Amino acid sequence: MELRSAVRQLYKNLIFMGREYPKGGTFFRDRCHAVFVKNKDVTDPEEIKLLIARGEYVIKELEALYRLRKYRTLKKRYYGSETYEETIIKNIKKFDET
């Protein structure tokens, strides 16, 4: 029974995390639902644990994706279109001129 609750919790976490997915929350929800329905007949506890571990890996990948998107947004906001290296070189030249 504890595996059943772990699977339900994993599904809830994936659906919650998928709301901000770049292709849309409904796209992610439909794909997630399809995977869970495909594996609904799995009864081997070891295989269920492997599937849960794969789902937790997907959650970690989603978190990394969201962090990267946030980082890129902040970088774009502060540096504009120029790269970090270009900004440093420009600042060094300003410093050398003074």
Buried (B, 14 or more C-beta within 10 A) or exposed (E): EEEEEBBEEBBEBBBEBBEEBEEEBEEBBEBBEEBBEEBEEEEEEEEBEEBBEEBBEBBEEBEEBBEEEEEEEEEEEEEEEEEEEEEEEEEEEEEEEE
